[in-house]
Amino acid sequence: MSIFILASSSPRRRDILNQIGIEFKVVESNIDEEVSEKCSPEKYVELLAERKAEVVFNNISEEEEEVIVIGADTIVVYNDEILGKPNDKKDAFNTLRTLQGDKHSVYTGISVFYKNNDGIIKKTDSDKTDVYMLPLTDGEILNYIESEEPLDKAGSYAVQGKGSVIIEKIDGDFYTVVGLSPSKLYKIFNSMGIKIKF
């Protein structure tokens, strides 16, 4: 029987795997999330997703016969600049003030490491979704920040939470913005011969 492991502590990613009926364990990778080399946003999230999955995969007990480790990473990009999680409320305010009334892009990378009796295979891919945020006053931004929801989110908002009210529309996969696309993951699984039960 396959053992699925999510190499992330993200509650959003846990919710998504639960939503599609996958039974899994959570093992945090605790990697350094800095990428030193200059690369595209797609490559950036793919590198970090793969690094997370690989660290967890390499620490798995040799006794497990069939293991699937899922790593993921999400970034927000505006004017070619990567916007990570805010350091504090002031940082969140500056980020939201930058993004309000304009379009930005969200990239999520997914990496899967699969071990079975035939050996080890891995596959990594990424997806991009464009997000359009409503024009916001400083007061509206401060009001949202006081909910504290933005403080641990890339781009300083949660599209699946209270932040949904400030998102005018998206062009692409909603779940890419949340942090893990089920359809992208399903395609990766299919390409690797991994079957899931609904």
BAMAR-395734 format. One record per residue: x, y, z of N, C-alpha, C in turn; residue in three letters. Coordinates in pm, whole numbers. Example, Ala and Ser with C-alpha at 12.3 -4.5 7.8 and 13.67 -1.06 7.14 Angstrom:
<nodes>
+--------+--------+--------+--------+--------+--------+--------+--------+--------+-----+
:    n.u :    n.v :    n.w :   ca.u :   ca.v :   ca.w :    c.u :    c.v :    c.w : res :
+--------+--------+--------+--------+--------+--------+--------+--------+--------+-----+
:   1319 :   -569 :    780 :   1230 :   -450 :    780 :   1320 :   -330 :    780 : ALA :
:   1285 :   -225 :    708 :   1367 :   -106 :    714 :   1290 :      3 :    787 : SER :
+--------+--------+--------+--------+--------+--------+--------+--------+--------+-----+
</nodes>
This chain:
<nodes>
+--------+--------+--------+--------+--------+--------+--------+--------+--------+-----+
:    n.u :    n.v :    n.w :   ca.u :   ca.v :   ca.w :    c.u :    c.v :    c.w : res :
+--------+--------+--------+--------+--------+--------+--------+--------+--------+-----+
:     84 :   -120 :      0 :      0 :      0 :      0 :     88 :    125 :      0 : MET :
:     50 :    223 :    -82 :    128 :    345 :    -92 :    113 :    433 :     32 : SER :
:    223 :    493 :     74 :    221 :    591 :    181 :    246 :    727 :    119 : ILE :
:    152 :    819 :    136 :    167 :    955 :     85 :    218 :   1044 :    196 : PHE :
:    317 :   1127 :    164 :    372 :   1221 :    262 :    374 :   1360 :    200 : ILE :
:    320 :   1456 :    272 :    323 :   1596 :    231 :    440 :   1664 :    300 : LEU :
:    535 :   1713 :    221 :    655 :   1777 :    275 :    629 :   1926 :    299 : ALA :
:    524 :   1955 :    374 :    484 :   2094 :    398 :    394 :   2098 :    520 : SER :
:    407 :   2206 :    598 :    320 :   2225 :    714 :    200 :   2314 :    681 : SER :
:    186 :   2351 :    554 :     79 :   2444 :    514 :    -59 :   2385 :    537 : SER :
:   -143 :   2452 :    617 :   -281 :   2404 :    638 :   -360 :   2403 :    507 : PRO :
:   -331 :   2499 :    418 :   -403 :   2503 :    290 :   -373 :   2379 :    207 : ARG :
:   -248 :   2338 :    202 :   -213 :   2219 :    123 :   -270 :   2092 :    188 : ARG :
:   -272 :   2088 :    320 :   -334 :   1974 :    388 :   -482 :   1966 :    352 : ARG :
:   -549 :   2081 :    354 :   -692 :   2084 :    321 :   -718 :   2033 :    179 : ASP :
:   -632 :   2072 :     86 :   -651 :   2031 :    -54 :   -634 :   1880 :    -70 : ILE :
:   -534 :   1821 :     -6 :   -517 :   1676 :    -15 :   -633 :   1603 :     52 : LEU :
:   -680 :   1655 :    164 :   -798 :   1597 :    229 :   -920 :   1606 :    138 : ASN :
:   -932 :   1717 :     70 :  -1046 :   1743 :    -18 :  -1056 :   1640 :   -130 : GLN :
:   -940 :   1595 :   -181 :   -943 :   1498 :   -292 :   -930 :   1354 :   -242 : ILE :
:   -933 :   1337 :   -111 :   -942 :   1202 :    -55 :   -813 :   1127 :    -38 : GLY :
:   -701 :   1196 :    -35 :   -573 :   1128 :    -15 :   -542 :   1121 :    134 : ILE :
:   -512 :   1001 :    182 :   -466 :    985 :    320 :   -315 :   1005 :    320 : GLU :
:   -267 :   1089 :    409 :   -126 :   1125 :    405 :    -74 :   1161 :    542 : PHE :
:     58 :   1162 :    553 :    126 :   1212 :    672 :    194 :   1343 :    636 : LYS :
:    216 :   1427 :    736 :    287 :   1553 :    715 :    426 :   1542 :    776 : VAL :
:    526 :   1571 :    696 :    664 :   1577 :    745 :    725 :   1706 :    691 : VAL :
:    754 :   1798 :    781 :    812 :   1926 :    738 :    955 :   1908 :    690 : GLU :
:    989 :   1984 :    586 :   1124 :   1975 :    530 :   1222 :   2066 :    603 : SER :
:   1172 :   2180 :    650 :   1256 :   2279 :    720 :   1381 :   2317 :    642 : ASN :
:   1365 :   2335 :    512 :   1480 :   2371 :    430 :   1502 :   2523 :    432 : ILE :
:   1620 :   2563 :    388 :   1649 :   2704 :    363 :   1580 :   2740 :    232 : ASP :
:   1486 :   2835 :    237 :   1406 :   2866 :    118 :   1466 :   2978 :     33 : GLU :
:   1596 :   2992 :     39 :   1664 :   3089 :    -45 :   1718 :   3021 :   -171 : GLU :
:   1700 :   3086 :   -285 :   1757 :   3038 :   -410 :   1860 :   3140 :   -454 : VAL :
:   1987 :   3099 :   -455 :   2095 :   3194 :   -481 :   2109 :   3230 :   -629 : SER :
:   2085 :   3131 :   -716 :   2104 :   3157 :   -858 :   1988 :   3237 :   -917 : GLU :
:   2019 :   3315 :  -1020 :   1918 :   3393 :  -1090 :   1838 :   3298 :  -1180 : LYS :
:   1707 :   3296 :  -1164 :   1627 :   3206 :  -1247 :   1485 :   3260 :  -1262 : CYS :
:   1411 :   3200 :  -1353 :   1273 :   3240 :  -1377 :   1185 :   3202 :  -1258 : SER :
:   1068 :   3266 :  -1245 :    977 :   3228 :  -1135 :    940 :   3080 :  -1139 : PRO :
:    919 :   3026 :  -1261 :    885 :   2884 :  -1273 :    997 :   2797 :  -1216 : GLU :
:   1120 :   2827 :  -1255 :   1234 :   2750 :  -1207 :   1252 :   2766 :  -1057 : LYS :
:   1227 :   2885 :  -1007 :   1240 :   2915 :   -864 :   1151 :   2824 :   -780 : TYR :
:   1020 :   2820 :   -816 :    928 :   2737 :   -736 :    954 :   2588 :   -757 : VAL :
:    999 :   2551 :   -877 :   1029 :   2411 :   -902 :   1150 :   2366 :   -819 : GLU :
:   1253 :   2451 :   -812 :   1371 :   2419 :   -732 :   1335 :   2399 :   -584 : LEU :
:   1256 :   2492 :   -530 :   1221 :   2482 :   -388 :   1127 :   2364 :   -361 : LEU :
:   1031 :   2341 :   -450 :    940 :   2227 :   -432 :   1020 :   2096 :   -433 : ALA :
:   1113 :   2086 :   -527 :   1195 :   1964 :   -538 :   1286 :   1948 :   -418 : GLU :
:   1342 :   2060 :   -371 :   1431 :   2055 :   -255 :   1355 :   2007 :   -131 : ARG :
:   1232 :   2057 :   -113 :   1150 :   2014 :      1 :   1119 :   1865 :     -5 : LYS :
:   1074 :   1820 :   -123 :   1039 :   1679 :   -139 :   1160 :   1588 :   -120 : ALA :
:   1274 :   1630 :   -175 :   1394 :   1546 :   -170 :   1445 :   1528 :    -27 : GLU :
:   1445 :   1637 :     51 :   1493 :   1629 :    190 :   1409 :   1531 :    270 : VAL :
:   1277 :   1540 :    256 :   1187 :   1450 :    329 :   1202 :   1307 :    277 : VAL :
:   1209 :   1293 :    145 :   1222 :   1160 :     84 :   1349 :   1089 :    132 : PHE :
:   1458 :   1162 :    141 :   1586 :   1102 :    181 :   1588 :   1060 :    327 : ASN :
:   1494 :   1111 :    408 :   1489 :   1077 :    549 :   1387 :    968 :    581 : ASN :
:   1325 :    914 :    477 :   1224 :    811 :    498 :   1291 :    678 :    530 : ILE :
:   1224 :    601 :    614 :   1274 :    469 :    650 :   1287 :    380 :    527 : SER :
:   1396 :    305 :    519 :   1418 :    212 :    409 :   1315 :     99 :    408 : GLU :
:   1247 :     80 :    522 :   1151 :    -30 :    533 :   1025 :     -6 :    449 : GLU :
:    997 :    120 :    420 :    876 :    149 :    343 :    896 :    106 :    198 : GLU :
:    804 :     24 :    149 :    819 :    -28 :     13 :    771 :     69 :    -94 : GLU :
:    661 :    139 :    -67 :    606 :    229 :   -168 :    571 :    362 :   -103 : GLU :
:    647 :    464 :   -138 :    632 :    596 :    -76 :    619 :    703 :   -183 : VAL :
:    527 :    797 :   -161 :    510 :    911 :   -250 :    522 :   1037 :   -166 : ILE :
:    623 :   1119 :   -196 :    645 :   1244 :   -123 :    610 :   1361 :   -214 : VAL :
:    528 :   1452 :   -162 :    482 :   1568 :   -238 :    541 :   1696 :   -177 : ILE :
:    616 :   1769 :   -257 :    669 :   1898 :   -214 :    606 :   2008 :   -298 : GLY :
:    585 :   2125 :   -240 :    526 :   2236 :   -314 :    581 :   2369 :   -263 : ALA :
:    582 :   2467 :   -352 :    625 :   2602 :   -313 :    547 :   2704 :   -396 : ASP :
:    511 :   2814 :   -332 :    430 :   2918 :   -398 :    494 :   3055 :   -378 : THR :
:    498 :   3133 :   -487 :    548 :   3270 :   -479 :    453 :   3365 :   -552 : ILE :
:    458 :   3489 :   -512 :    384 :   3596 :   -580 :    487 :   3683 :   -652 : VAL :
:    458 :   3716 :   -778 :    552 :   3795 :   -858 :    481 :   3919 :   -912 : VAL :
:    544 :   4035 :   -890 :    491 :   4162 :   -940 :    607 :   4242 :  -1000 : TYR :
:    593 :   4281 :  -1126 :    699 :   4355 :  -1196 :    834 :   4284 :  -1184 : ASN :
:    832 :   4154 :  -1204 :    952 :   4069 :  -1201 :   1017 :   4058 :  -1062 : ASP :
:    947 :   4103 :   -960 :   1000 :   4091 :   -823 :    921 :   3987 :   -746 : GLU :
:    993 :   3897 :   -680 :    928 :   3794 :   -599 :    892 :   3853 :   -463 : ILE :
:    762 :   3841 :   -429 :    713 :   3891 :   -301 :    683 :   3771 :   -210 : LEU :
:    760 :   3756 :   -106 :    741 :   3644 :    -14 :    643 :   3678 :     96 : GLY :
:    652 :   3603 :    206 :    568 :   3632 :    322 :    618 :   3760 :    389 : LYS :
:    527 :   3842 :    442 :    571 :   3968 :    504 :    646 :   3944 :    635 : PRO :
:    738 :   4034 :    665 :    812 :   4025 :    791 :    728 :   4072 :    909 : ASN :
:    638 :   4168 :    882 :    554 :   4225 :    987 :    437 :   4298 :    922 : ASP :
:    356 :   4366 :   1002 :    237 :   4435 :    951 :    274 :   4547 :    854 : LYS :
:    383 :   4617 :    883 :    425 :   4725 :    794 :    463 :   4670 :    657 : LYS :
:    533 :   4558 :    656 :    573 :   4493 :    532 :    449 :   4447 :    455 : ASP :
:    351 :   4390 :    526 :    226 :   4346 :    463 :    153 :   4464 :    401 : ALA :
:    151 :   4576 :    472 :     86 :   4697 :    421 :    152 :   4743 :    291 : PHE :
:    284 :   4747 :    290 :    355 :   4792 :    170 :    331 :   4700 :     51 : ASN :
:    325 :   4569 :     79 :    299 :   4472 :    -28 :    160 :   4491 :    -86 : THR :
:     60 :   4498 :      2 :    -78 :   4514 :    -45 :   -100 :   4648 :   -115 : LEU :
:    -32 :   4750 :    -68 :    -43 :   4881 :   -133 :     15 :   4875 :   -274 : ARG :
:    119 :   4794 :   -291 :    180 :   4775 :   -423 :     88 :   4696 :   -516 : THR :
:     24 :   4592 :   -463 :    -57 :   4502 :   -546 :   -196 :   4555 :   -577 : LEU :
:   -249 :   4643 :   -491 :   -388 :   4687 :   -507 :   -411 :   4755 :   -642 : GLN :
:   -527 :   4726 :   -700 :   -564 :   4789 :   -826 :   -486 :   4743 :   -947 : GLY :
:   -416 :   4632 :   -935 :   -329 :   4588 :  -1044 :   -328 :   4436 :  -1054 : ASP :
:   -258 :   4386 :  -1155 :   -244 :   4243 :  -1177 :   -108 :   4195 :  -1128 : LYS :
:   -107 :   4078 :  -1066 :     18 :   4011 :  -1033 :      4 :   3863 :  -1067 : HIS :
:    112 :   3790 :  -1058 :    111 :   3648 :  -1092 :    152 :   3563 :   -973 : SER :
:     88 :   3447 :   -963 :    121 :   3350 :   -858 :    171 :   3223 :   -925 : VAL :
:    285 :   3175 :   -878 :    344 :   3052 :   -931 :    349 :   2948 :   -820 : TYR :
:    309 :   2826 :   -851 :    324 :   2715 :   -757 :    396 :   2600 :   -826 : THR :
:    502 :   2555 :   -762 :    575 :   2439 :   -810 :    534 :   2317 :   -731 : GLY :
:    528 :   2202 :   -798 :    496 :   2074 :   -732 :    604 :   1973 :   -772 : ILE :
:    656 :   1902 :   -674 :    755 :   1799 :   -699 :    712 :   1670 :   -629 : SER :
:    717 :   1559 :   -702 :    677 :   1430 :   -646 :    793 :   1331 :   -659 : VAL :
:    829 :   1271 :   -546 :    928 :   1163 :   -543 :    853 :   1034 :   -512 : PHE :
:    876 :    932 :   -595 :    800 :    807 :   -585 :    896 :    688 :   -580 : TYR :
:    885 :    611 :   -472 :    966 :    490 :   -459 :    875 :    369 :   -453 : LYS :
:    903 :    270 :   -542 :    833 :    141 :   -534 :    933 :     30 :   -562 : ASN :
:    884 :    -90 :   -587 :    973 :   -204 :   -607 :   1061 :   -190 :   -731 : ASN :
:   1018 :   -105 :   -824 :   1094 :    -87 :   -949 :   1203 :     18 :   -937 : ASP :
:   1204 :     92 :   -826 :   1306 :    195 :   -809 :   1248 :    328 :   -767 : GLY :
:   1319 :    435 :   -800 :   1280 :    571 :   -760 :   1265 :    658 :   -884 : ILE :
:   1153 :    728 :   -892 :   1135 :    826 :   -998 :   1088 :    957 :   -936 : ILE :
:   1113 :   1067 :  -1007 :   1067 :   1197 :   -958 :   1020 :   1280 :  -1076 : LYS :
:    928 :   1371 :  -1047 :    880 :   1463 :  -1150 :    846 :   1595 :  -1083 : LYS :
:    883 :   1704 :  -1149 :    859 :   1838 :  -1097 :    799 :   1925 :  -1207 : THR :
:    699 :   2005 :  -1170 :    633 :   2093 :  -1266 :    584 :   2217 :  -1193 : ASP :
:    534 :   2313 :  -1268 :    482 :   2436 :  -1206 :    366 :   2491 :  -1287 : SER :
:    295 :   2583 :  -1226 :    179 :   2645 :  -1290 :    175 :   2793 :  -1252 : ASP :
:    112 :   2872 :  -1337 :    103 :   3017 :  -1313 :    -43 :   3061 :  -1324 : LYS :
:    -85 :   3148 :  -1232 :   -218 :   3209 :  -1237 :   -205 :   3359 :  -1217 : THR :
:   -272 :   3436 :  -1302 :   -273 :   3582 :  -1287 :   -388 :   3623 :  -1196 : ASP :
:   -358 :   3715 :  -1106 :   -456 :   3759 :  -1006 :   -474 :   3910 :  -1018 : VAL :
:   -600 :   3954 :  -1020 :   -633 :   4096 :  -1030 :   -694 :   4141 :   -897 : TYR :
:   -626 :   4235 :   -830 :   -673 :   4282 :   -700 :   -750 :   4413 :   -717 : MET :
:   -855 :   4428 :   -638 :   -935 :   4551 :   -641 :   -852 :   4671 :   -597 : LEU :
:   -888 :   4791 :   -641 :   -826 :   4912 :   -584 :   -865 :   4921 :   -436 : PRO :
:   -769 :   4952 :   -351 :   -794 :   4957 :   -207 :   -742 :   5087 :   -148 : LEU :
:   -816 :   5142 :    -53 :   -767 :   5258 :     23 :   -671 :   5208 :    130 : THR :
:   -592 :   5300 :    185 :   -503 :   5263 :    295 :   -583 :   5208 :    412 : ASP :
:   -701 :   5266 :    436 :   -786 :   5220 :    546 :   -833 :   5077 :    526 : GLY :
:   -868 :   5043 :    404 :   -911 :   4907 :    375 :   -797 :   4808 :    394 : GLU :
:   -678 :   4848 :    352 :   -561 :   4761 :    369 :   -532 :   4738 :    517 : ILE :
:   -535 :   4847 :    594 :   -509 :   4836 :    739 :   -616 :   4749 :    806 : LEU :
:   -740 :   4764 :    765 :   -849 :   4686 :    821 :   -826 :   4536 :    796 : ASN :
:   -783 :   4503 :    675 :   -757 :   4362 :    643 :   -637 :   4309 :    722 : TYR :
:   -533 :   4390 :    734 :   -414 :   4347 :    807 :   -445 :   4320 :    954 : ILE :
:   -539 :   4397 :   1010 :   -576 :   4376 :   1151 :   -637 :   4238 :   1176 : GLU :
:   -685 :   4172 :   1071 :   -736 :   4036 :   1086 :   -621 :   3936 :   1108 : SER :
:   -498 :   3982 :   1078 :   -374 :   3904 :   1089 :   -365 :   3791 :    986 : GLU :
:   -465 :   3778 :    902 :   -460 :   3675 :    798 :   -341 :   3693 :    703 : GLU :
:   -304 :   3816 :    666 :   -196 :   3834 :    568 :    -56 :   3798 :    618 : PRO :
:    -40 :   3783 :    749 :     94 :   3782 :    806 :    178 :   3658 :    777 : LEU :
:    117 :   3548 :    733 :    197 :   3430 :    699 :    168 :   3382 :    558 : ASP :
:    128 :   3478 :    471 :     92 :   3442 :    334 :    185 :   3512 :    234 : LYS :
:    226 :   3438 :    132 :    300 :   3499 :     22 :    210 :   3603 :    -44 : ALA :
:    263 :   3723 :    -63 :    182 :   3830 :   -121 :     93 :   3901 :    -21 : GLY :
:     93 :   3855 :    103 :     19 :   3918 :    213 :   -133 :   3912 :    199 : SER :
:   -184 :   3806 :    137 :   -329 :   3786 :    132 :   -359 :   3638 :    114 : TYR :
:   -483 :   3600 :    150 :   -528 :   3462 :    134 :   -652 :   3462 :     46 : ALA :
:   -638 :   3412 :    -76 :   -749 :   3413 :   -172 :   -863 :   3323 :   -125 : VAL :
:   -832 :   3223 :    -41 :   -934 :   3130 :      6 :   -995 :   3173 :    139 : GLN :
:   -952 :   3289 :    190 :  -1000 :   3336 :    318 :  -1066 :   3472 :    308 : GLY :
:  -1044 :   3556 :    409 :  -1100 :   3692 :    409 :  -1051 :   3772 :    289 : LYS :
:   -930 :   3740 :    243 :   -872 :   3810 :    129 :   -948 :   3790 :      0 : GLY :
:  -1041 :   3695 :     -2 :  -1120 :   3673 :   -123 :  -1199 :   3798 :   -163 : SER :
:  -1234 :   3883 :    -67 :  -1316 :   4001 :    -98 :  -1237 :   4108 :   -172 : VAL :
:  -1104 :   4100 :   -168 :  -1024 :   4203 :   -237 :   -972 :   4155 :   -372 : ILE :
:  -1008 :   4032 :   -410 :   -964 :   3978 :   -539 :  -1078 :   3992 :   -640 : ILE :
:  -1053 :   4071 :   -744 :  -1157 :   4096 :   -844 :  -1179 :   3976 :   -935 : GLU :
:  -1070 :   3918 :   -983 :  -1081 :   3798 :  -1068 :   -944 :   3732 :  -1077 : LYS :
:   -945 :   3607 :  -1126 :   -820 :   3538 :  -1153 :   -825 :   3480 :  -1294 : ILE :
:   -709 :   3462 :  -1352 :   -698 :   3402 :  -1484 :   -606 :   3281 :  -1471 : ASP :
:   -667 :   3163 :  -1450 :   -590 :   3041 :  -1429 :   -652 :   2956 :  -1321 : GLY :
:   -574 :   2868 :  -1264 :   -620 :   2773 :  -1163 :   -625 :   2840 :  -1025 : ASP :
:   -743 :   2845 :   -967 :   -761 :   2902 :   -832 :   -668 :   2837 :   -732 : PHE :
:   -652 :   2704 :   -741 :   -574 :   2631 :   -641 :   -424 :   2658 :   -652 : TYR :
:   -380 :   2704 :   -768 :   -241 :   2746 :   -780 :   -214 :   2863 :   -686 : THR :
:   -312 :   2951 :   -673 :   -299 :   3066 :   -582 :   -304 :   3020 :   -436 : VAL :
:   -385 :   2919 :   -408 :   -396 :   2867 :   -271 :   -266 :   2796 :   -230 : VAL :
:   -203 :   2726 :   -326 :    -75 :   2664 :   -293 :    -52 :   2523 :   -342 : GLY :
:   -153 :   2460 :   -406 :   -134 :   2326 :   -459 :   -251 :   2294 :   -552 : LEU :
:   -222 :   2281 :   -681 :   -327 :   2253 :   -779 :   -358 :   2103 :   -784 : SER :
:   -481 :   2062 :   -748 :   -516 :   1919 :   -755 :   -504 :   1863 :   -896 : PRO :
:   -545 :   1941 :   -997 :   -540 :   1890 :  -1134 :   -395 :   1873 :  -1181 : SER :
:   -309 :   1968 :  -1144 :   -167 :   1955 :  -1179 :   -106 :   1834 :  -1109 : LYS :
:   -139 :   1815 :   -981 :    -89 :   1701 :   -906 :   -138 :   1570 :   -967 : LEU :
:   -264 :   1567 :  -1008 :   -323 :   1448 :  -1069 :   -252 :   1413 :  -1200 : TYR :
:   -222 :   1515 :  -1280 :   -149 :   1492 :  -1405 :     -9 :   1436 :  -1378 : LYS :
:     57 :   1488 :  -1277 :    190 :   1438 :  -1240 :    179 :   1292 :  -1196 : ILE :
:     81 :   1263 :  -1109 :     60 :   1126 :  -1064 :     39 :   1032 :  -1183 : PHE :
:    -49 :   1071 :  -1275 :    -79 :    987 :  -1392 :     46 :    960 :  -1475 : ASN :
:    129 :   1064 :  -1492 :    251 :   1048 :  -1572 :    352 :    955 :  -1505 : SER :
:    338 :    937 :  -1372 :    430 :    851 :  -1297 :    370 :    713 :  -1268 : MET :
:    246 :    693 :  -1311 :    181 :    565 :  -1285 :    126 :    552 :  -1145 : GLY :
:    106 :    666 :  -1077 :     49 :    664 :   -941 :   -102 :    675 :   -951 : ILE :
:   -172 :    580 :   -890 :   -318 :    579 :   -892 :   -372 :    623 :   -756 : LYS :
:   -475 :    707 :   -760 :   -543 :    746 :   -636 :   -689 :    706 :   -645 : ILE :
:   -748 :    674 :   -530 :   -889 :    638 :   -524 :   -970 :    757 :   -480 : LYS :
:  -1082 :    780 :   -547 :  -1169 :    892 :   -510 :  -1273 :    844 :   -409 : PHE :
+--------+--------+--------+--------+--------+--------+--------+--------+--------+-----+
</nodes>
